[in-house]
Amino acid sequence: MIQVAVLGFGTVGSGVVEVLDQNAERVKKAVPEGVAVKYIVDIREFPGNPYEKLLVRDFALVENDPDVQIVVETIGGATIAYDFTKRALLAGKSVVTSNKELVATKGCELLAIAREKKVHYLFEAAVGGGIPVIRPLVQCLAGNNILSICGILNGTTNYILTKMINEALSFDEALKQAQLNGYAEQDPTADVEGHDACRKISILSSLAYGHYVAPELIATEGIRKVSLSDVAFAASAGYAVKLLGRTVRDGNQAYVFVAPHLVDRACPIARVDDVFNAIMIEGDAVGQTMFYGRGAGKLPTASAVVGDIIDVAEHKEKPRRMGWQDAVDGFVKPMDTFVCRRYARIAEKDKKRSEEIFGAVRWLSAGAPAEAAFLTGPLSEREFAEKWMAASIAPLGTLRVL
């Protein structure tokens, strides 16, 4: 029997225990010796819970138990989770996690320890929740040079934008509804400011290119500045507003960033609504592929974690070499040279001056009174900023166009 310890008995951790228990026969078909949870580590009490007898408070019991081969980390954050993960790997135990912050910030070190100890450090659930994307990227697409990755990587922001688009709710109203439905935390900063998506595109980029792309190198913009006027102007031209995490290869370098975009409704990713996520990966051989599903939630995320547990159990003797090496200096290109079309919203009175500076643009309709909006041709970030300076105009809002 493969013995497992689960760290953290919150939403994801309890989901993992439930899936392993309820789908035990299915798991046994993949792992004939069976998989069982021996410990659940949590400082809280859960009186009356059917798994209460498995609860312990001291991680050292797990660390020093030779029968525990796999540790599942669902604590979150990069403090206690980091300490426990490192100690488990050093003790020769494989670790499976859903913790994108830990993987994005400490992945290099933890992956190196796993390689040294000849164990696994797997994190399928850390990016797409229940969406299989990491294993396809590093295995099924291993014969490709990855040219670009573009994804809706955060279900909370996608839910908020969907409510703004479909129901004309303001950002604040949509956020409140997301909180009431349990999709957003009381402090939604990590979601709405783009930090969660930043960590996920950091992981995907590091895997795609084989070396670390640190979150602090990724230009990150959230959705707080997106207005109902932006949503209406975009819709009038056949676009939807989406928060995207992107990496775009450019020779021996890459642009990596998170920002709200106008996405043409003809693009499949524009039609991904509510709390669903979608990730498009382009390889030089395969072309474009797309992965779609629930990017979070108790059982979808637990599904991915259990998949990693099975992978570890099936490959105990030869751990998969999944991960990346240290960062390469200068690999991430500065955003001021990135070229794309741009959307801009201005006061109606500035329309003539904008035309003088930007030249031929596409004017949009259906926005707020006394406002105007337009789409430019391809411009670098630097050129776009310089034109506003030359015009002596402060735009009311700007977005990139995918």
JONOR-V711374 format. One record per residue. N is the residue number from 1. SS is DSSP state (2 for helix, 1 for strand, 0 for the rest). Layout:
n=(N;N)
ss=(SS;SS)
This chain:
n=(1;2;3;4;5;6;7;8;9;10;11;12;13;14;15;16;17;18;19;20;21;22;23;24;25;26;27;28;29;30;31;32;33;34;35;36;37;38;39;40;41;42;43;44;45;46;47;48;49;50;51;52;53;54;55;56;57;58;59;60;61;62;63;64;65;66;67;68;69;70;71;72;73;74;75;76;77;78;79;80;81;82;83;84;85;86;87;88;89;90;91;92;93;94;95;96;97;98;99;100;101;102;103;104;105;106;107;108;109;110;111;112;113;114;115;116;117;118;119;120;121;122;123;124;125;126;127;128;129;130;131;132;133;134;135;136;137;138;139;140;141;142;143;144;145;146;147;148;149;150;151;152;153;154;155;156;157;158;159;160;161;162;163;164;165;166;167;168;169;170;171;172;173;174;175;176;177;178;179;180;181;182;183;184;185;186;187;188;189;190;191;192;193;194;195;196;197;198;199;200;201;202;203;204;205;206;207;208;209;210;211;212;213;214;215;216;217;218;219;220;221;222;223;224;225;226;227;228;229;230;231;232;233;234;235;236;237;238;239;240;241;242;243;244;245;246;247;248;249;250;251;252;253;254;255;256;257;258;259;260;261;262;263;264;265;266;267;268;269;270;271;272;273;274;275;276;277;278;279;280;281;282;283;284;285;286;287;288;289;290;291;292;293;294;295;296;297;298;299;300;301;302;303;304;305;306;307;308;309;310;311;312;313;314;315;316;317;318;319;320;321;322;323;324;325;326;327;328;329;330;331;332;333;334;335;336;337;338;339;340;341;342;343;344;345;346;347;348;349;350;351;352;353;354;355;356;357;358;359;360;361;362;363;364;365;366;367;368;369;370;371;372;373;374;375;376;377;378;379;380;381;382;383;384;385;386;387;388;389;390;391;392;393;394;395;396;397;398;399;400;401;402)
ss=(0;1;1;1;1;1;1;0;0;0;2;2;2;2;2;2;2;2;2;2;2;2;0;2;2;2;2;2;2;2;0;0;0;0;1;1;1;1;1;1;1;0;0;0;0;0;0;0;0;0;0;2;2;2;1;1;0;0;2;2;2;2;2;0;0;0;0;1;1;1;1;1;1;0;0;0;0;0;0;2;2;2;2;2;2;2;2;2;2;2;0;0;0;1;1;1;1;0;0;2;2;2;2;2;2;2;2;2;2;2;2;2;2;2;2;2;2;0;0;0;1;1;0;0;2;2;2;2;0;0;0;0;0;2;2;2;2;2;2;2;0;0;0;0;0;1;1;1;1;1;1;1;0;0;2;2;2;2;2;2;2;2;2;2;2;2;2;0;0;0;2;2;2;2;2;2;2;2;2;2;0;0;0;0;0;0;0;0;2;2;2;2;0;0;2;2;2;2;2;2;2;2;2;2;2;2;2;2;2;0;1;0;0;0;2;2;2;0;1;1;0;0;0;0;0;0;0;2;2;2;2;2;2;2;2;2;0;0;1;1;1;1;1;1;1;1;1;1;1;1;0;0;1;1;1;1;1;1;1;1;1;1;1;1;0;0;0;2;2;2;2;0;0;0;0;1;1;1;1;1;1;1;1;0;0;0;1;1;1;1;1;1;1;1;0;0;0;2;2;2;2;2;2;2;2;2;2;2;2;2;2;2;2;2;0;0;0;0;0;0;0;0;0;0;1;0;0;0;0;0;0;1;0;0;2;2;2;0;1;1;1;1;1;1;1;1;1;2;2;2;2;2;2;2;2;2;2;2;0;0;0;1;1;1;0;0;0;0;0;0;1;1;1;1;1;0;0;0;1;1;2;2;2;2;2;2;2;2;2;2;2;0;0;0;0;0;1;1;1;1;1;0)
